[in-house]
């Protein structure tokens, strides 16, 4: 009996893997059909598949395939989605999935009017179509009416209803982080749809002064970005533009914050990366910094009511899970400190994708052993690979030991990263010398390298991991850091 069950378990695993692949392709086919306005069901194709079934258990397999085909059709539906341009960065499918709406998708569109002709139940709208969405609605909610902006649309008899739930999302972000607009001065970067919504929330909250920093001043309440020094007494700076967003991931802020005298906080409506240029500059100055992930989660929660979808999850629970998903766990430390070994274990317990920078370089014959003695070329390749990996999310990244020598690479790793320094003593490291590292041929080489880098490891570390710390303890520290 056990032998039979073991064989069945192996077969089941293969079937599950193949079904996962099949259903993934079905989702892609669904996107193609949606874009081309093709019917969801292809009866001729389904008949061809069913007629091709043969074998001893033909009837049983046919019954199973009828269920598979039904599930495949369901996966091809696009009842709920986000429409915009270049929306591949969006966490919306993840967040709606946490709330229980599993079949939410992303749709890049060049023509908003064509999207309206498609068969769907509800959609979210992002740049550059929020004002187009407002004009397309027969009825709108109060926030949409006041802003001229719609970010959620649902189909109803006679047309579309739309609302601006970014208002709700930003309002909840302020509540969550105890930011009280009343009597404060706010500097908003941008004049677009999101900036207008942010301004309305602040005005309704009793803000004393709201000024928009823009390129090309048009109105009295606007100022030129290069004239930011005229507003150094303001309480908050808010970025409501895509500046610094994925995939560009710019590091430099639009302007420094060093001379702002009364700054209580910086807010960026972007959330990917978590550490945008504005928030990086704020943290550097010890100023409280808040990204836009909570706003995204809160407005998604509100949208569910419009979609008619019930959820048992709270905004706080979804926010926590989205933060955990976004985080890259970055491992730095000396060669021989065990970054790759620990990285694989952490990836497993945290359900993240593991990336070993040294292994990625080796695949392209750009590792140090292949390029030595051209160390400069190796460092350049190492930095480029590290930056490329750092721009993503949901990974455990084991870095090369010398990555801390490159401030740009470390800056990108900080974007979505929680940086763990594996703090092994030089004596312990020396015991592991095996002659495979061209730059560490002796104990003297290792001790010299350790002295050169130890301060940099400490500078960049969010969490210091001493030798021997258990996986569970490291996981606890990561969770604690995320909760700060």
Number of C-alpha atoms within 10 A of each C-alpha: 5 7 8 8 10 11 11 12 12 10 11 12 12 12 12 11 10 12 13 12 11 13 18 15 15 20 20 13 18 22 19 13 17 20 15 10 14 12 10 15 15 10 9 8 10 15 10 10 14 17 11 10 13 11 7 7 9 14 13 9 14 17 11 11 16 14 11 15 17 12 13 20 18 17 20 23 21 24 16 22 20 22 25 20 17 16 17 13 15 16 19 21 18 18 25 23 14 21 22 16 17 14 17 20 20 23 20 15 17 14 11 18 13 11 18 15 9 15 14 16 16 25 27 24 26 20 17 15 22 25 19 17 25 26 15 19 17 12 18 22 13 12 20 23 15 13 20 20 28 30 28 32 26 20 18 12 6 8 12 20 22 30 27 29 26 27 25 20 24 23 22 20 24 19 11 12 12 9 15 13 20 14 12 18 21 26 23 25 24 22 20 16 23 24 18 19 26 22 24 18 20 23 16 11 16 13 18 13 17 19 21 26 24 20 14 10 14 10 9 8 11 20 22 15 18 12 11 17 13 11 18 15 14 19 20 22 27 25 28 24 19 14 20 23 20 20 14 11 20 17 19 14 16 17 14 15 20 12 11 17 12 12 20 17 19 24 22 26 24 23 24 24 29 23 28 33 23 27 25 21 22 25 15 12 12 11 17 16 21 25 23 19 24 26 26 26 28 25 23 24 24 16 25 18 11 18 18 11 12 12 14 8 12 13 20 13 13 22 19 17 13 20 18 19 18 22 23 26 28 25 27 27 29 24 21 18 22 18 23 22 11 16 23 18 14 21 18 12 11 15 13 22 16 20 20 21 20 19 16 16 18 14 9 10 12 20 21 22 16 13 13 14 12 11 15 12 15 19 19 13 17 25 24 14 17 27 18 14 20 27 20 21 22 22 25 30 28 26 27 22 20 18 22 22 15 13 13 16 19 20 21 23 28 25 25 26 28 21 22 24 24 22 19 18 14 18 11 12 18 18 10 11 16 11 10 9 13 12 15 18 13 15 15 11 12 20 16 13 18 19 11 12 18 15 11 16 25 16 11 20 19 18 17 18 19 13 13 8 10 12 13 11 11 17 14 12 17 19 14 10 12 13 10 5
